[in-house]
Amino acid sequence: MSKVSWKGSALLAPVPPALVSCGTLEQPNILTVAWTGIVCTHPPMTYISVRPERFSYRIIAESGEFVINLPTASMAKTVDFCGMKTGAKLNKAQHCHLELLPGEQVAAPIIASCPVSLECRVTEQKALGTHTMFLAEIVGVQVEERLLDSKGKLDLRQAGLLAYAHGEYFALGRKCGDFGYSVRRKKK
Ligand SMILES: Cc1cc2nc3c(=O)[nH]c(=O)nc-3n(C[C@H](O)[C@H](O)[C@H](O)COP(=O)(O)O)c2cc1C
């Protein structure tokens, strides 16, 4: 198989194009963030990398709080819009008809139509170059109740989450395995 060599670039895909909410229920802002991920299980830690010129940057730096909301494929247009327009001149939640609910652990609101919301408190800030990374502890998780099965287990297959890969949005495809299935013994 022949390959082409490129210089280093930010080509990790797919990633979640998260709707990050910040500020307060009364004065909210939302921006789209694709540079995010999990960095530790216990304590549960995440990061978002935000350019200092974003309107949200100062809000997050000053409040030390934000919420990572995972959007559905049906929200793709809203996700793109919140990543194109600045909240400096527009209330994006109102414009996009997004219902906001209070966070339980942070002052930043959660987005009702997103099936999963991670409430985050910043622990460290690191300027990396174009982006500054906010390292944060996930201090609370809000999940849509309809996604829980009879045993209370989360079934994300029903969530219809949105993915982002190299400038394009995708609906998640079919399931092709689960954690540990390659080594699991079949039940007799
Ligand atoms: C799919 C997508 C992913 C994005 N990811 C990031 C990101 O990881 N970090 C960032 O600073 N901006 C990112 N942006 C751009 C911001 O969301 C955009 O500049 C937004 O308008 C900032 O809003 P604000 O000025 O209200 O904070 C992304 C935009 C899109 C469409």
The ligand as an SDF file (V2000), in Angstrom:
LIG
                    3D

 31 33  0  0  0  0  0  0  0  0999 V2000
  -16.6200   22.1430   13.3540 C   0  0  0  0  0  0  0  0  0  0  0  0
  -15.9620   23.2970   14.0670 C   0  0  0  0  0  0  0  0  0  0  0  0
  -14.9980   23.0560   15.0390 C   0  0  0  0  0  0  0  0  0  0  0  0
  -14.3850   24.1040   15.7200 C   0  0  0  0  0  0  0  0  0  0  0  0
  -13.4580   23.8350   16.6830 N   0  0  0  0  0  0  0  0  0  0  0  0
  -12.8640   24.8400   17.3630 C   0  0  0  0  0  0  0  0  0  0  0  0
  -11.9220   24.5580   18.4000 C   0  0  0  0  0  0  0  0  0  0  0  0
  -11.6150   23.4080   18.7250 O   0  0  0  0  0  0  0  0  0  0  0  0
  -11.3760   25.6250   19.0440 N   0  0  0  0  0  0  0  0  0  0  0  0
  -11.6690   26.9150   18.7410 C   0  0  0  0  0  0  0  0  0  0  0  0
  -11.1380   27.8500   19.3430 O   0  0  0  0  0  0  0  0  0  0  0  0
  -12.5800   27.2120   17.7540 N   0  0  0  0  0  0  0  0  0  0  0  0
  -13.1810   26.2070   17.0770 C   0  0  0  0  0  0  0  0  0  0  0  0
  -14.1020   26.4880   16.1010 N   0  0  0  0  0  0  0  0  0  0  0  0
  -14.4190   27.8830   15.7860 C   0  0  0  0  0  0  0  0  0  0  0  0
  -15.3310   28.5420   16.8350 C   0  0  0  0  0  0  0  0  0  0  0  0
  -16.4080   27.6920   17.1960 O   0  0  0  0  0  0  0  0  0  0  0  0
  -15.8950   29.8640   16.2310 C   0  0  0  0  0  0  0  0  0  0  0  0
  -14.8350   30.7630   16.0000 O   0  0  0  0  0  0  0  0  0  0  0  0
  -16.9730   30.5030   17.0640 C   0  0  0  0  0  0  0  0  0  0  0  0
  -17.6130   31.4740   16.2670 O   0  0  0  0  0  0  0  0  0  0  0  0
  -16.4560   31.1510   18.3310 C   0  0  0  0  0  0  0  0  0  0  0  0
  -17.5520   31.6740   19.0180 O   0  0  0  0  0  0  0  0  0  0  0  0
  -17.4260   32.8390   20.0980 P   0  0  0  0  0  0  0  0  0  0  0  0
  -16.7170   33.9840   19.4320 O   0  0  0  0  0  0  0  0  0  0  0  0
  -18.8530   33.1420   20.4540 O   0  0  0  0  0  0  0  0  0  0  0  0
  -16.6530   32.2730   21.2460 O   0  0  0  0  0  0  0  0  0  0  0  0
  -14.7290   25.4430   15.4120 C   0  0  0  0  0  0  0  0  0  0  0  0
  -15.7110   25.7030   14.4250 C   0  0  0  0  0  0  0  0  0  0  0  0
  -16.3210   24.6340   13.7690 C   0  0  0  0  0  0  0  0  0  0  0  0
  -17.3730   24.9070   12.7290 C   0  0  0  0  0  0  0  0  0  0  0  0
  1  2  1  0
  2  3  1  0
  2 30  2  0
  3  4  2  0
  4  5  1  0
  4 28  1  0
  5  6  2  0
  6  7  1  0
  6 13  1  0
  7  8  2  0
  7  9  1  0
  9 10  1  0
 10 11  2  0
 10 12  1  0
 12 13  2  0
 13 14  1  0
 14 15  1  0
 14 28  1  0
 15 16  1  0
 16 17  1  0
 16 18  1  0
 18 19  1  0
 18 20  1  0
 20 21  1  0
 20 22  1  0
 22 23  1  0
 23 24  1  0
 24 25  2  0
 24 26  1  0
 24 27  1  0
 28 29  2  0
 29 30  1  0
 30 31  1  0
M  END
$$$$
